Amino acid sequence: MNKIWSPRPMSLAIVEFMEKKGSVTDTDLQKELNSNFGETSFRELNRELMKLELAGILRVSRLTKGKRLVELIGKPTIN
């Protein structure tokens, strides 16, 4: 886990990447986050994906054992 806070939240980076690419696998998404945020653990990725899925912004579905598909389904709204 990186000890320095990024000025851009990881959830925002995920949504921006998903808007550009459409649907991607979780491993491709983690590679992209590693290039932007340094070493990102699978636990951190899961936490951010769960937050975004509960907010109705994206959907995570299982492709094969150990591989998941991440799809953007809605735009984030600001309250």
C-alpha positions as CSV (number, residue, x, y, z in Angstrom):
1,M,0.0,0.0,0.0
2,N,1.3,3.4,-1.0
3,K,1.9,5.7,2.0
4,I,1.6,8.9,-0.1
5,W,-1.9,10.0,-1.0
6,S,-2.7,10.6,-4.6
7,P,-4.5,13.9,-5.5
8,R,-6.8,11.7,-7.6
9,P,-8.9,9.1,-5.9
10,M,-8.5,5.5,-7.1
11,S,-12.2,5.2,-7.8
12,L,-12.1,8.2,-10.1
13,A,-9.2,6.7,-12.0
14,I,-11.1,3.4,-12.4
15,V,-14.2,5.2,-13.8
16,E,-12.1,7.3,-16.2
17,F,-10.2,4.1,-17.4
18,M,-13.5,2.3,-17.8
19,E,-15.0,5.2,-19.8
20,K,-12.1,4.9,-22.3
21,K,-11.9,1.2,-22.6
22,G,-15.4,-0.1,-21.9
23,S,-15.3,-3.5,-20.3
24,V,-12.0,-5.0,-19.1
25,T,-10.8,-7.8,-17.0
26,D,-9.8,-7.2,-13.4
27,T,-6.1,-8.1,-14.1
28,D,-5.9,-5.5,-16.9
29,L,-7.5,-2.9,-14.6
30,Q,-5.0,-3.8,-11.9
31,K,-2.1,-3.3,-14.3
32,E,-3.4,0.1,-15.2
33,L,-3.8,1.1,-11.6
34,N,-0.3,-0.2,-10.8
35,S,1.1,2.1,-13.5
36,N,-0.8,5.1,-12.0
37,F,-0.7,4.5,-8.3
38,G,2.4,2.2,-7.8
39,E,1.9,-1.2,-6.4
40,T,-1.9,-1.7,-5.9
41,S,-2.9,-4.9,-4.0
42,F,-5.7,-7.1,-5.1
43,R,-7.4,-6.2,-1.8
44,E,-7.4,-2.5,-2.6
45,L,-8.8,-3.2,-6.1
46,N,-11.6,-5.3,-4.6
47,R,-12.5,-2.6,-2.1
48,E,-12.7,0.1,-4.8
49,L,-14.7,-2.2,-7.2
50,M,-17.1,-3.1,-4.4
51,K,-17.7,0.6,-3.6
52,L,-18.4,1.4,-7.2
53,E,-20.6,-1.6,-7.7
54,L,-22.7,-0.7,-4.7
55,A,-23.0,2.8,-6.0
56,G,-24.4,1.4,-9.3
57,I,-21.6,2.7,-11.4
58,L,-20.1,-0.6,-12.6
59,R,-20.8,-4.3,-12.6
60,V,-18.3,-7.1,-11.9
61,S,-19.1,-10.6,-13.3
62,R,-17.1,-13.8,-13.3
63,L,-15.6,-14.9,-16.6
64,T,-13.6,-18.0,-15.5
65,K,-12.1,-19.2,-12.3
66,G,-9.8,-16.4,-11.2
67,K,-10.8,-13.9,-13.9
68,R,-13.6,-11.3,-13.7
69,L,-15.1,-8.9,-16.2
70,V,-15.6,-5.3,-15.1
71,E,-18.2,-3.2,-17.0
72,L,-19.3,0.4,-16.7
73,I,-23.1,0.6,-16.3
74,G,-23.8,4.1,-15.1
75,K,-22.4,7.5,-14.7
76,P,-21.5,8.7,-11.2
77,T,-23.8,11.3,-9.7
78,I,-22.9,14.1,-7.3
79,N,-25.3,14.7,-4.5
